[in-house]
Amino acid sequence: MRIELRVCQHCLEGDHGNEQRTQVINDMVACAERIREHKEVIDLDEVVVRRVSENDPGKPEALPVVSATIQDDQIVLNDLQLVTEGPDGNMLIYVEPQDIMTVLAGNVDEISKAVHEDVTVDLSSTSAEMISEADLGARGPNADEP
């Protein structure tokens, strides 16, 4: 199983002036790096963080998937995505920041349950809020009951 996180180098460094996005992307990278440190705990073979810039051809490093959108009648490669490959070879691609952050934080949480050391990643308030608001489907069939 493999994971590849693709991020914009300029967003990561704060060059675009969106402080919240920079914080969230840095949190994503921190989570991915923590996962890479303990990948064997959750049966991952590889964890890649791919930093891309505007002059980059955009090729993925590990998993051959790149998402795109259409802007002004042009196909534009997304500069933020998470691709996961399962044991069966199926790949899932996440492009929404909340989904990416939730998947990465969930992996860190799984690692924390299996090791005897602190693997916590200090998240920005924006990322923490994204995760807390994520609909993980874990509320069960009686979610509306008090």
N, CA, C and O of each residue as an XYZ file, in Angstrom:
584
protein
N       0.854     -1.171      0.000
C       0.000      0.000      0.000
C       0.899      1.232      0.000
O       1.960      1.262      0.623
N       0.432      2.241     -0.723
C       1.234      3.455     -0.860
C       0.347      4.691     -0.752
O      -0.861      4.645     -0.987
N       0.991      5.794     -0.386
C       0.323      7.095     -0.302
C       1.222      8.121     -0.977
O       2.436      8.119     -0.776
N       0.626      8.996     -1.777
C       1.375     10.124     -2.336
C       0.575     11.406     -2.123
O      -0.560     11.531     -2.582
N       1.185     12.344     -1.426
C       0.602     13.665     -1.209
C       1.274     14.627     -2.165
O       2.501     14.715     -2.209
N       0.471     15.348     -2.931
C       0.980     16.336     -3.885
C       0.577     17.705     -3.370
O      -0.606     17.959     -3.142
N       1.552     18.594     -3.185
C       1.271     19.941     -2.689
C       1.992     20.973     -3.539
O       3.003     20.679     -4.177
N       1.459     22.179     -3.536
C       2.070     23.309     -4.222
C       3.199     23.859     -3.344
O       2.970     24.233     -2.194
N       4.396     23.906     -3.883
C       5.550     24.411     -3.139
C       5.330     25.861     -2.714
O       5.712     26.248     -1.610
N       4.715     26.662     -3.583
C       4.481     28.078     -3.267
C       3.471     28.235     -2.131
O       3.630     29.100     -1.270
N       2.427     27.394     -2.131
C       1.452     27.427     -1.029
C       2.121     26.994      0.271
O       1.881     27.576      1.328
N       2.951     25.981      0.183
C       3.658     25.456      1.347
C       4.531     26.533      1.991
O       4.641     26.610      3.215
N       5.140     27.351      1.160
C       6.040     28.399      1.652
C       5.325     29.712      1.950
O       5.938     30.648      2.465
N       4.029     29.791      1.631
C       3.269     31.003      1.913
C       3.395     32.079      0.862
O       3.049     33.233      1.116
N       3.881     31.730     -0.314
C       4.100     32.722     -1.371
C       2.813     33.289     -1.961
O       2.839     34.362     -2.563
N       1.696     32.596     -1.803
C       0.437     33.059     -2.395
C      -0.355     33.964     -1.462
O      -1.396     34.495     -1.848
N       0.127     34.143     -0.245
C      -0.512     35.074      0.674
C      -1.760     34.565      1.366
O      -2.463     35.347      2.005
N      -2.057     33.281      1.259
C      -3.218     32.715      1.938
C      -2.710     31.943      3.159
O      -2.357     30.768      3.068
N      -2.682     32.630      4.298
C      -2.072     32.070      5.507
C      -2.752     30.784      5.965
O      -2.081     29.841      6.382
N      -4.091     30.743      5.889
C      -4.795     29.531      6.332
C      -4.440     28.342      5.445
O      -4.199     27.243      5.945
N      -4.406     28.558      4.132
C      -4.045     27.468      3.214
C      -2.614     26.993      3.494
O      -2.340     25.793      3.495
N      -1.717     27.938      3.730
C      -0.333     27.588      4.042
C      -0.268     26.738      5.306
O       0.455     25.743      5.348
N      -1.017     27.123      6.333
C      -1.026     26.352      7.577
C      -1.536     24.937      7.344
O      -0.947     23.968      7.823
N      -2.634     24.824      6.605
C      -3.235     23.511      6.359
C      -2.291     22.633      5.540
O      -2.125     21.451      5.843
N      -1.681     23.197      4.515
C      -0.767     22.405      3.684
C       0.456     21.978      4.493
O       0.927     20.850      4.348
N       0.968     22.851      5.328
C       2.080     22.464      6.202
C       1.657     21.356      7.161
O       2.443     20.454      7.451
N       0.420     21.417      7.654
C      -0.098     20.349      8.516
C      -0.184     19.029      7.757
O       0.151     17.973      8.295
N      -0.632     19.092      6.506
C      -0.717     17.882      5.686
C       0.662     17.256      5.509
O       0.832     16.045      5.657
N       1.638     18.095      5.190
C       3.003     17.594      4.994
C       3.545     17.009      6.298
O       4.187     15.959      6.286
N       3.292     17.676      7.411
C       3.755     17.168      8.710
C       3.131     15.804      9.011
O       3.813     14.899      9.492
N       1.842     15.660      8.730
C       1.176     14.365      8.943
C       1.776     13.297      8.030
O       2.069     12.189      8.478
N       1.958     13.629      6.752
C       2.515     12.656      5.806
C       3.923     12.236      6.219
O       4.285     11.065      6.111
N       4.713     13.194      6.690
C       6.066     12.855      7.135
C       6.044     11.983      8.385
O       6.877     11.089      8.532
N       5.098     12.237      9.286
C       4.966     11.392     10.480
C       4.539      9.985     10.071
O       5.036      8.998     10.614
N       3.626      9.895      9.122
C       3.188      8.588      8.628
C       4.373      7.847      8.009
O       4.550      6.650      8.234
N       5.181      8.565      7.231
C       6.350      7.942      6.596
C       7.313      7.376      7.650
O       7.894      6.309      7.449
N       7.481      8.083      8.762
C       8.368      7.620      9.837
C       7.909      6.289     10.433
O       8.724      5.505     10.918
N       6.602      6.042     10.393
C       6.034      4.851     11.041
C       5.200      4.020     10.061
O       4.278      3.317     10.474
N       5.517      4.096      8.784
C       4.685      3.474      7.749
C       4.462      1.982      7.954
O       3.388      1.467      7.642
N       5.471      1.280      8.478
C       5.343     -0.170      8.643
C       4.270     -0.533      9.664
O       3.713     -1.629      9.610
N       3.976      0.369     10.587
C       2.973      0.113     11.630
C       1.586     -0.071     11.017
O       0.777     -0.851     11.520
N       1.316      0.651      9.928
C       0.003      0.538      9.277
C       0.128     -0.097      7.888
O      -0.696      0.142      7.004
N       1.166     -0.904      7.716
C       1.372     -1.704      6.501
C       1.478     -0.884      5.222
O       0.961     -1.289      4.181
N       2.139      0.259      5.291
C       2.400      1.039      4.086
C       3.794      0.709      3.568
O       4.739      0.559      4.342
N       3.907      0.597      2.254
C       5.205      0.349      1.636
C       5.942      1.647      1.336
O       7.171      1.703      1.377
N       5.171      2.692      1.031
C       5.797      3.944      0.612
C       4.881      5.117      0.927
O       3.663      5.035      0.765
N       5.485      6.206      1.378
C       4.775      7.465      1.595
C       5.615      8.551      0.933
O       6.769      8.768      1.300
N       5.025      9.227     -0.044
C       5.746     10.235     -0.817
C       5.062     11.578     -0.648
O       3.835     11.671     -0.688
N       5.867     12.622     -0.458
C       5.356     13.993     -0.491
C       5.976     14.639     -1.721
O       7.193     14.807     -1.800
N       5.138     14.996     -2.670
C       5.591     15.589     -3.946
C       5.278     17.070     -3.920
O       4.112     17.462     -3.867
N       6.316     17.896     -3.957
C       6.151     19.351     -3.971
C       6.277     19.815     -5.417
O       7.295     19.576     -6.067
N       5.237     20.479     -5.915
C       5.243     20.928     -7.308
C       5.206     22.452     -7.368
O       4.699     23.116     -6.464
N       5.753     22.982     -8.446
C       5.693     24.425     -8.682
C       5.159     24.658    -10.089
O       4.962     23.710    -10.849
N       4.929     25.913    -10.430
C       4.269     26.216    -11.700
C       5.061     25.772    -12.924
O       4.455     25.526    -13.967
N       6.357     25.659    -12.849
C       7.161     25.227    -13.993
C       7.409     23.726    -14.004
O       8.117     23.211    -14.869
N       6.833     23.041    -13.055
C       6.996     21.603    -12.906
C       6.127     20.890    -13.944
O       4.984     21.294    -14.158
N       6.638     19.841    -14.595
C       5.800     19.112    -15.549
C       4.633     18.384    -14.887
O       3.702     17.959    -15.572
N       4.673     18.236    -13.566
C       3.529     17.690    -12.845
C       3.455     16.193    -12.743
O       2.447     15.663    -12.275
N       4.495     15.482    -13.169
C       4.458     14.023    -13.092
C       4.452     13.568    -11.639
O       5.192     14.103    -10.813
N       3.622     12.583    -11.327
C       3.636     12.027     -9.977
C       4.945     11.279     -9.738
O       5.602     10.828    -10.677
N       5.304     11.160     -8.477
C       6.562     10.488     -8.140
C       6.368      8.988     -7.963
O       7.198      8.198     -8.413
N       5.277      8.591     -7.311
C       5.098      7.172     -6.990
C       3.851      6.570     -7.637
O       3.916      5.493     -8.229
N       2.736      7.249     -7.525
C       1.470      6.710     -8.028
C       1.047      7.488     -9.276
O       0.956      8.715     -9.234
N       0.788      6.794    -10.380
C       0.554      7.452    -11.667
C      -0.844      8.053    -11.813
O      -1.613      7.665    -12.692
N      -1.158      9.006    -10.935
C      -2.464      9.655    -10.978
C      -2.278     11.142    -10.719
O      -1.595     11.533     -9.773
N      -2.884     11.965    -11.557
C      -2.896     13.407    -11.337
C      -4.308     13.884    -11.631
O      -4.855     13.597    -12.695
N      -4.894     14.607    -10.695
C      -6.242     15.130    -10.906
C      -6.149     16.479    -11.611
O      -5.121     17.154    -11.565
N      -7.237     16.852    -12.259
C      -7.258     18.103    -13.013
C      -8.618     18.768    -12.878
O      -9.614     18.133    -12.531
N      -8.631     20.054    -13.159
C      -9.867     20.821    -13.241
C      -9.807     21.630    -14.529
O      -8.767     21.709    -15.182
N     -10.928     22.223    -14.879
C     -10.963     23.093    -16.053
C     -11.150     24.515    -15.569
O     -12.108     24.822    -14.860
N     -10.222     25.386    -15.960
C     -10.279     26.801    -15.606
C     -10.089     27.610    -16.878
O      -9.105     27.434    -17.596
N     -11.035     28.494    -17.151
C     -10.962     29.334    -18.354
C     -10.714     28.500    -19.609
O      -9.846     28.824    -20.420
N     -11.478     27.436    -19.758
C     -11.383     26.539    -20.912
C     -10.023     25.863    -21.067
O      -9.671     25.424    -22.162
N      -9.265     25.778    -19.988
C      -7.962     25.119    -20.003
C      -7.949     24.005    -18.957
O      -8.516     24.150    -17.874
N      -7.310     22.918    -19.287
C      -7.123     21.849    -18.309
C      -5.944     22.236    -17.423
O      -4.850     22.527    -17.907
N      -6.192     22.233    -16.119
C      -5.170     22.618    -15.146
C      -4.988     21.466    -14.164
O      -5.956     20.976    -13.582
N      -3.744     21.042    -13.986
C      -3.461     19.985    -13.022
C      -3.621     20.532    -11.614
O      -3.143     21.624    -11.307
N      -4.291     19.777    -10.765
C      -4.447     20.199     -9.370
C      -3.100     20.141     -8.669
O      -2.330     19.196     -8.840
N      -2.834     21.167     -7.881
C      -1.567     21.185     -7.151
C      -1.721     20.663     -5.730
O      -0.777     20.711     -4.941
N      -2.911     20.165     -5.405
C      -3.143     19.560     -4.095
C      -3.990     18.311     -4.282
O      -5.119     18.380     -4.768
N      -3.438     17.175     -3.892
C      -4.177     15.922     -3.958
C      -3.485     14.886     -3.092
O      -2.290     14.974     -2.808
N      -4.267     13.908     -2.684
C      -3.740     12.754     -1.966
C      -4.213     11.516     -2.708
O      -5.408     11.342     -2.946
N      -3.269     10.657     -3.072
C      -3.601      9.404     -3.740
C      -3.191      8.270     -2.811
O      -2.073      8.242     -2.296
N      -4.106      7.344     -2.609
C      -3.796      6.160     -1.811
C      -4.003      4.924     -2.672
O      -4.939      4.854     -3.468
N      -3.128      3.964     -2.503
C      -3.241      2.702     -3.220
C      -3.401      1.589     -2.197
O      -2.572      1.432     -1.300
N      -4.464      0.826     -2.338
C      -4.739     -0.260     -1.414
C      -4.028     -1.539     -1.806
O      -3.364     -1.594     -2.842
N      -4.166     -2.576     -0.976
C      -3.490     -3.850     -1.245
C      -3.989     -4.525     -2.518
O      -3.294     -5.363     -3.093
N      -5.190     -4.163     -2.957
C      -5.746     -4.743     -4.177
C      -5.349     -3.966     -5.426
O      -5.744     -4.328     -6.534
N      -4.567     -2.896     -5.254
C      -4.136     -2.085     -6.390
C      -5.080     -0.952     -6.735
O      -4.748     -0.094     -7.554
N      -6.256     -0.937     -6.118
C      -7.185      0.160     -6.378
C      -6.651      1.448     -5.777
O      -6.061      1.449     -4.697
N      -6.866      2.549     -6.496
C      -6.401      3.844     -6.021
C      -7.579      4.750     -5.722
O      -8.576      4.772     -6.444
N      -7.436      5.497     -4.639
C      -8.405      6.524     -4.280
C      -7.693      7.860     -4.380
O      -6.530      7.985     -3.997
N      -8.400      8.862     -4.900
C      -7.805     10.185     -5.014
C      -8.682     11.179     -4.269
O      -9.896     11.229     -4.464
N      -8.054     11.955     -3.424
C      -8.739     12.976     -2.632
C      -8.221     14.335     -3.085
O      -7.011     14.546     -3.157
N      -9.129     15.257     -3.388
C      -8.710     16.589     -3.831
C      -9.217     17.694     -2.912
O      -8.725     18.821     -2.973
N     -10.186     17.388     -2.068
C     -10.711     18.391     -1.142
C      -9.807     18.459      0.090
O      -9.509     17.429      0.695
N      -9.370     19.657      0.464
C      -8.470     19.783      1.617
C      -8.989     19.107      2.887
O      -8.215     18.486      3.614
N     -10.290     19.221      3.159
C     -10.835     18.591      4.366
C     -10.681     17.074      4.299
O     -10.333     16.440      5.295
N     -10.936     16.500      3.145
C     -10.790     15.050      2.986
C      -9.334     14.621      3.149
O      -9.041     13.633      3.824
N      -8.431     15.365      2.530
C      -7.006     15.040      2.618
C      -6.542     15.095      4.072
O      -5.887     14.175      4.561
N      -6.889     16.177      4.749
C      -6.468     16.352      6.142
C      -7.049     15.250      7.019
O      -6.367     14.740      7.908
N      -8.294     14.882      6.777
C      -8.962     13.856      7.576
C      -8.322     12.485      7.364
O      -8.119     11.744      8.326
N      -8.005     12.143      6.122
C      -7.363     10.852      5.837
C      -5.982     10.792      6.485
O      -5.635      9.798      7.121
N      -5.199     11.853      6.322
C      -3.853     11.860      6.902
C      -3.902     11.800      8.428
O      -3.161     11.036      9.046
N      -4.768     12.600      9.029
C      -4.892     12.595     10.495
C      -5.382     11.236     10.986
O      -4.965     10.773     12.048
N      -6.259     10.599     10.226
C      -6.732      9.265     10.590
C      -5.610      8.242     10.591
O      -5.570      7.361     11.449
N      -4.697      8.354      9.633
C      -3.539      7.458      9.604
C      -2.623      7.694     10.796
O      -2.121      6.743     11.395
N      -2.402      8.962     11.142
C      -1.583      9.273     12.317
C      -2.248      8.702     13.567
O      -1.571      8.169     14.446
N      -3.570      8.815     13.645
C      -4.303      8.273     14.789
C      -4.130      6.756     14.881
O      -3.927      6.219     15.970
N      -4.210      6.072     13.753
C      -4.013      4.615     13.750
C      -2.611      4.249     14.228
O      -2.432      3.279     14.964
N      -1.627      5.026     13.808
C      -0.252      4.783     14.252
C      -0.150      4.975     15.760
O       0.501      4.190     16.450
N      -0.797      6.024     16.270
C      -0.711      6.329     17.710
C      -1.270      5.200     18.567
O      -0.859      5.032     19.715
N      -2.200      4.429     18.022
C      -2.785      3.314     18.762
C      -1.856      2.102     18.808
O      -2.041      1.202     19.627
N      -0.857      2.086     17.924
C      -0.007      0.903     17.806
C       1.414      1.093     18.331
O       2.155      0.120     18.466
N       1.800      2.323     18.628
C       3.167      2.557     19.113
C       3.125      3.100     20.537
O       2.095      3.588     21.001
N       4.247      3.006     21.211
C       4.323      3.449     22.607
C       5.027      4.786     22.746
O       5.615      5.079     23.787
N       4.967      5.588     21.708
C       5.569      6.918     21.754
C       4.552      7.935     21.253
O       3.554      7.578     20.628
N       4.813      9.174     21.529
C       3.917     10.238     21.089
C       4.186     10.538     19.620
O       5.280     10.973     19.263
N       3.199     10.309     18.775
C       3.333     10.598     17.346
C       2.434     11.758     16.933
O       2.216     11.995     15.745
N       1.923     12.467     17.910
C       1.014     13.575     17.657
C       1.663     14.613     16.754
O       2.853     14.904     16.873
N       0.868     15.161     15.855
C       1.294     16.273     15.011
C       0.541     17.501     15.500
O      -0.686     17.481     15.596
N       1.268     18.566     15.809
C       0.623     19.812     16.230
C      -0.023     20.459     15.016
O       0.660     20.907     14.095
N      -1.345     20.499     15.027
C      -2.094     21.041     13.896
C      -2.516     22.477     14.153
O      -2.711     22.891     15.296
N      -2.653     23.224     13.073
C      -3.200     24.571     13.176
C      -4.667     24.467     13.572
O      -5.281     23.409     13.433
N      -5.219     25.557     14.060
C      -6.634     25.545     14.445
C      -7.519     25.271     13.232
O      -8.569     24.643     13.364
N      -7.110     25.732     12.062
C      -7.900     25.499     10.846
C      -7.968     24.011     10.524
O      -9.045     23.489     10.234
N      -6.837     23.328     10.573
C      -6.825     21.889     10.290
C      -7.599     21.111     11.339
O      -8.350     20.193     11.010
N      -7.418     21.477     12.602
C      -8.146     20.802     13.678
C      -9.650     20.955     13.487
O     -10.410     20.012     13.708
N     -10.072     22.137     13.080
C     -11.496     22.377     12.838
C     -11.987     21.566     11.647
O     -13.088     21.016     11.686
N     -11.186     21.485     10.593
C     -11.567     20.691      9.416
C     -11.829     19.242      9.809
O     -12.813     18.640      9.381
N     -10.940     18.695     10.625
C     -11.076     17.300     11.035
C     -12.296     17.116     11.925
O     -13.036     16.143     11.782
N     -12.504     18.050     12.840
C     -13.637     17.919     13.762
C     -14.971     18.047     13.039
O     -15.975     17.496     13.489
N     -14.990     18.769     11.923
C     -16.228     18.947     11.163
C     -16.433     17.877     10.103
O     -17.482     17.841      9.458
N     -15.458     17.011      9.913
C     -15.560     15.978      8.884
C     -16.670     15.000      9.242
O     -16.816     14.601     10.397
N     -17.439     14.624      8.243
C     -18.496     13.633      8.436
C     -17.883     12.265      8.191
O     -17.801     11.806      7.052
N     -17.457     11.623      9.255
C     -16.776     10.344      9.134
C     -17.727      9.157      9.119
O     -17.289      8.012      9.010
N     -19.009      9.418      9.227
C     -19.972      8.332      9.195
C     -19.918      7.446     10.418
O     -20.421      6.323     10.388
N     -19.325      7.922     11.484
C     -19.129      7.083     12.670
C     -20.198      7.298     13.727
O     -20.091      6.773     14.836
N     -21.214      8.054     13.398
C     -22.223      8.360     14.410
C     -23.220      7.233     14.614
O     -23.913      7.192     15.631
N     -23.297      6.335     13.674
C     -24.176      5.187     13.846
C     -25.612      5.463     13.429
O     -25.954      6.583     13.048
N     -26.459      4.423     13.505
C     -27.829      4.529     13.008
C     -28.721      5.430     13.856
O     -29.745      5.906     13.367
N     -28.365      5.672     15.094
C     -29.200      6.487     15.970
C     -28.579      7.856     16.229
O     -28.684      8.396     17.330
N     -27.943      8.402     15.225
C     -27.204      9.655     15.387
C     -28.109     10.814     15.787
O     -27.652     11.760     16.428
N     -29.372     10.753     15.421
C     -30.279     11.854     15.736
C     -30.810     11.782     17.163
O     -31.398     12.744     17.658
N     -30.605     10.653     17.822
C     -31.092     10.511     19.191
C     -30.121     11.161     20.161
O     -28.910     11.122     19.944
N     -30.644     11.766     21.245
C     -29.752     12.402     22.226
C     -28.904     11.405     22.977
O     -28.108     11.791     23.833
